[in-house]
Amino acid sequence: MNTDIKTIVRSAVEIKPNRLFLKELKWRYLVRSALRGKNILIVGPSGSGKTFAVQSLVDALNLRDKYFYINMGATQDPRAALIGNTHFSKEAGTLFDESPFVKALRTPNSIIHLDELSRAHPDAWNILLTPLDYIQRYLRLDEKLGSEKVHVAEGVCFVATANVGNEYTATRVMDKALLDRFTVKIEMDILNQSSEMEFIKEHCPSADMNTMISVTEIAAATREFTHQGKLSKFISTRSVKEMAELTIDGFNLVELAEMIIYPDYPDDGGVDSERTMVKQIVQKYVSAEGKSDTLYGNPKRDLDQPPF
């Protein structure tokens, strides 16, 4: 990595991809923290762009060959995933296979992406405590004969991504000692309706923009109702992007709602259910389509404000 960190941070906006919707200050903070080898925790709801932010960081710093991805949510056997496995054969005797995580620790100036940290097994968190500690900074291979200590190489940056919020039932409340080791915490920005339209135009320029104006406004409404406690979750930007891709193949708003939006909301309670509420939101846009006094086929309004 370039040692002139101040210069890189000052010009960080020049290496920020247009497709990443993250405030300039947060991006500069992210770049600086990676260059300093800090432990970074990126939080935000599902579909808010956490993984894309890490990938953008890796590409901006030209570290694709030093990028290691570890899916913490899939670590059903934490010791094997993070330390390694011991094997025995008649020819060679007892052999120890180091995990990819150990290889990453040995690689100077690497970025180790700990994805879905909040879904990891508690045993995985315990294993991470020592390598994440700025003073100790090692991993003991206690599965290996002699229990070798692997010291974290110089310049290694740990970047963890995690979902937050009560709606993520598969996540665990993370240990405070683990969280304290992430001295840099970055919260992903939730896009407003106009920013989400910019996102769609950037990522899916062939999408039906008439339909996507409706979709992004519906998504904005679900965010407002989630904030008010009337809905348990909102439509994520990831889902919005999926719907944009579907419009390219000819699907209309009614079909998008049936396939993508409604299944995410429970219909328990009949007319008082969350699904009924969301259907009422969608119906207003279905009814409004095609009017001549509209913007992209929908009622004009301030795009920075929620529609309800």
C-alpha positions in Angstrom: 0.0 0.0 0.0 1.1 3.6 -0.6 2.6 4.9 2.6 1.5 8.5 1.8 -1.8 7.9 3.5 -2.7 11.6 3.9 -2.5 12.2 0.1 -4.6 9.2 -0.7 -7.3 10.1 1.8 -7.4 13.7 0.5 -8.0 12.4 -3.1 -10.2 9.4 -2.0 -13.2 10.9 -3.8 -11.4 10.4 -7.0 -11.2 6.6 -6.5 -14.7 6.2 -5.2 -16.9 4.4 -7.7 -20.0 6.2 -8.9 -22.1 3.1 -8.2 -21.3 3.3 -4.5 -23.8 5.5 -2.7 -21.8 6.3 0.5 -21.2 9.7 1.8 -17.8 11.2 1.0 -16.8 11.5 4.6 -17.6 7.9 5.4 -15.7 6.8 2.2 -12.6 8.8 3.2 -12.8 7.3 6.7 -13.1 3.8 5.2 -10.1 4.3 2.9 -7.9 5.8 5.7 -8.9 3.0 8.2 -8.0 0.3 5.7 -4.6 1.9 4.9 -3.9 2.0 8.6 -4.8 -1.6 9.1 -7.7 -0.9 11.4 -10.5 -3.3 12.4 -13.6 -2.0 10.6 -17.2 -2.9 11.2 -19.7 -1.9 8.4 -23.3 -2.2 9.6 -26.6 -1.7 7.9 -29.8 -3.5 6.9 -29.8 -6.3 4.3 -29.4 -4.9 0.8 -27.8 -1.6 1.9 -24.6 -2.2 0.0 -22.2 -3.4 2.7 -20.5 -6.1 0.6 -20.3 -3.7 -2.4 -18.6 -1.1 -0.2 -15.9 -3.7 0.8 -15.4 -4.7 -2.9 -15.2 -1.1 -3.9 -12.5 -0.5 -1.2 -10.5 -3.5 -2.5 -10.7 -2.3 -6.1 -9.9 1.3 -5.2 -6.7 0.3 -3.4 -5.8 -2.3 -6.1 -5.8 -5.2 -3.5 -7.8 -7.8 -5.4 -5.0 -10.2 -5.1 -4.8 -9.6 -1.4 -8.5 -9.8 -0.7 -9.8 -12.8 1.4 -13.5 -13.4 1.8 -14.7 -15.4 4.9 -18.4 -16.2 5.2 -18.9 -16.1 8.9 -22.5 -17.1 8.6 -21.4 -20.5 7.1 -19.0 -21.4 9.9 -20.8 -24.4 11.3 -17.4 -25.8 12.4 -15.6 -22.6 13.5 -12.3 -24.3 14.4 -12.0 -26.0 11.0 -13.0 -22.8 9.1 -10.7 -20.5 11.0 -7.9 -22.7 12.1 -7.7 -25.8 10.0 -8.1 -29.6 10.0 -5.9 -32.5 11.2 -5.8 -35.5 9.0 -4.1 -38.9 9.3 -2.7 -41.2 6.6 -0.6 -44.3 6.8 2.1 -42.9 4.5 2.6 -39.4 6.0 1.1 -39.8 9.4 -0.6 -36.9 11.0 -1.0 -33.8 8.7 -2.4 -30.4 9.5 -4.2 -28.3 6.7 -4.3 -24.6 7.5 -7.5 -22.8 6.8 -7.7 -20.0 4.2 -8.1 -17.6 7.1 -4.6 -18.5 8.4 -3.2 -17.9 4.9 -4.9 -14.5 5.0 -3.3 -13.6 8.3 0.1 -14.4 6.9 -0.4 -12.0 4.0 0.9 -8.4 4.6 -1.4 -5.5 3.6 -4.3 -7.8 3.0 -8.0 -7.1 3.5 -9.8 -9.9 5.3 -13.6 -9.6 4.8 -15.5 -11.2 7.7 -19.0 -11.3 6.1 -22.2 -11.9 8.1 -20.4 -11.5 11.4 -23.6 -11.3 13.3 -24.6 -14.7 12.0 -21.4 -16.4 13.1 -21.3 -19.2 15.8 -20.1 -17.8 19.2 -17.1 -20.2 19.0 -16.0 -18.3 15.9 -16.2 -15.0 17.8 -14.0 -16.5 20.5 -11.4 -17.5 18.0 -11.4 -14.0 16.5 -10.8 -12.2 19.8 -7.0 -12.6 19.8 -6.2 -11.8 16.1 -8.5 -8.8 16.3 -6.7 -7.5 19.4 -4.4 -4.7 18.5 -1.9 -5.7 21.1 -1.9 -9.6 20.9 -2.6 -9.9 17.2 -2.1 -13.6 16.8 -3.9 -16.9 16.2 -2.9 -20.0 18.0 -3.1 -23.2 15.8 -4.0 -25.4 18.7 -5.2 -28.1 16.3 -1.6 -28.4 15.0 1.2 -30.3 16.7 3.1 -27.7 18.8 0.3 -25.2 18.8 2.1 -22.7 16.6 1.3 -19.0 17.0 0.5 -17.2 13.7 1.1 -13.5 14.1 -1.0 -11.2 12.0 1.1 -9.8 9.2 1.9 -6.1 9.0 -0.9 -3.9 7.5 -3.6 -6.6 7.6 -7.1 -4.9 7.7 -10.1 -6.8 9.0 -13.4 -5.6 7.6 -16.5 -7.2 9.1 -20.0 -6.7 7.7 -23.2 -7.3 9.7 -26.9 -6.8 9.6 -28.5 -4.9 12.4 -32.1 -4.7 13.7 -34.7 -6.9 15.3 -36.0 -8.2 12.0 -32.9 -10.3 11.5 -33.9 -13.3 13.5 -31.0 -15.5 12.4 -28.5 -13.0 13.8 -27.0 -13.2 17.3 -26.3 -10.4 19.8 -22.6 -10.0 19.4 -20.3 -10.1 22.3 -19.2 -6.7 23.6 -15.6 -7.7 23.8 -15.7 -8.6 20.1 -17.5 -5.3 19.1 -14.9 -3.3 21.1 -12.1 -4.6 18.9 -13.7 -2.9 15.9 -12.5 0.6 16.5 -13.9 1.8 13.2 -17.7 1.6 12.7 -19.3 2.7 9.5 -23.1 2.8 9.1 -24.3 2.4 5.5 -26.5 5.2 4.3 -30.2 4.3 3.6 -31.1 5.7 0.2 -33.9 8.1 -0.2 -36.2 7.8 -3.2 -34.3 10.2 -5.5 -30.9 8.6 -4.6 -32.4 5.1 -5.2 -33.5 6.2 -8.7 -29.9 7.4 -9.4 -28.7 4.0 -8.2 -31.1 2.2 -10.6 -30.0 4.5 -13.5 -26.4 3.7 -12.8 -26.8 -0.1 -12.2 -29.7 -0.9 -14.5 -29.9 1.8 -17.2 -32.2 -0.4 -19.4 -34.8 -0.7 -16.7 -38.3 0.7 -17.2 -38.0 4.0 -15.4 -41.7 4.6 -15.4 -42.2 1.5 -13.3 -39.1 2.1 -11.2 -40.3 5.5 -10.0 -43.3 3.7 -8.6 -41.2 0.9 -7.1 -38.7 3.4 -5.4 -41.6 5.4 -4.0 -43.3 2.3 -2.6 -39.9 1.3 -1.1 -39.6 4.8 0.5 -43.1 4.3 2.0 -42.2 1.0 3.6 -39.1 2.6 5.1 -41.3 5.4 6.6 -43.8 2.9 8.0 -41.0 0.7 9.4 -39.6 3.7 11.2 -43.0 4.4 12.6 -43.3 0.8 13.8 -46.2 -0.1 11.5 -44.1 -2.6 9.4 -41.5 -5.0 10.6 -39.2 -4.5 7.6 -38.8 -2.3 4.5 -38.0 -3.1 0.9 -34.3 -3.2 0.5 -32.3 -1.6 -2.3 -31.2 -5.1 -3.3 -34.9 -6.0 -3.9 -35.4 -2.8 -5.8 -32.5 -3.6 -8.0 -33.9 -7.1 -8.6 -37.2 -5.5 -9.7 -35.4 -3.2 -12.0 -33.8 -6.1 -13.7 -37.2 -7.8 -14.0 -38.6 -4.8 -15.8 -36.0 -5.2 -18.5 -37.6 -8.6 -19.2 -41.1 -7.1 -19.4 -42.6 -7.6 -15.9 -45.0 -4.9 -14.8 -45.6 -3.3 -11.4 -48.4 -5.7 -10.4 -46.3 -8.7 -11.3 -43.3 -7.3 -9.4 -45.4 -6.8 -6.3 -46.7 -10.4 -6.4 -43.3 -11.9 -6.9 -40.9 -9.7 -4.9 -42.8 -7.4 -2.5 -45.8 -9.3 -1.0 -43.9 -12.5 0.0 -41.8 -10.5 2.4 -44.7 -9.5 4.5 -46.9 -11.7 6.7 -50.6 -12.0 6.0 -51.5 -13.0 9.6 -54.4 -10.9 10.7 -56.3 -10.6 7.5 -57.3 -7.0 6.8 -55.0 -5.8 9.6 -51.9 -7.7 8.3 -48.7 -6.1 7.1 -49.3 -7.6 3.7 -52.7 -5.8 3.4 -51.0 -2.5 4.3 -48.3 -3.0 1.7 -50.9 -4.0 -0.9 -52.7 -0.7 -0.2 -49.5 1.2 -0.8 -48.9 -0.6 -4.1 -52.5 -0.2 -5.3 -52.2 3.6 -5.2 -49.4 3.4 -7.7 -51.1 0.8 -9.8 -54.2 3.1 -10.0 -52.0 6.2 -10.8 -50.2 4.6 -13.8 -50.8 6.2 -17.2 -52.0 9.7 -16.0 -50.9 12.5 -18.3 -50.1 15.0 -15.4 -47.6 12.7 -13.8 -43.8 12.4 -13.6 -42.8 9.1 -15.3 -46.5 8.0 -15.0 -46.9 8.8 -11.2 -48.1 11.7 -9.2 -45.5 14.5 -8.9 -44.0 15.2 -5.5 -40.8 16.0 -3.7 -38.7 13.0 -4.3 -36.7 13.5 -1.1 -39.8 13.0 1.0 -41.7 9.8 1.8 -44.9 9.4 -0.3 -47.2 9.0 2.8 
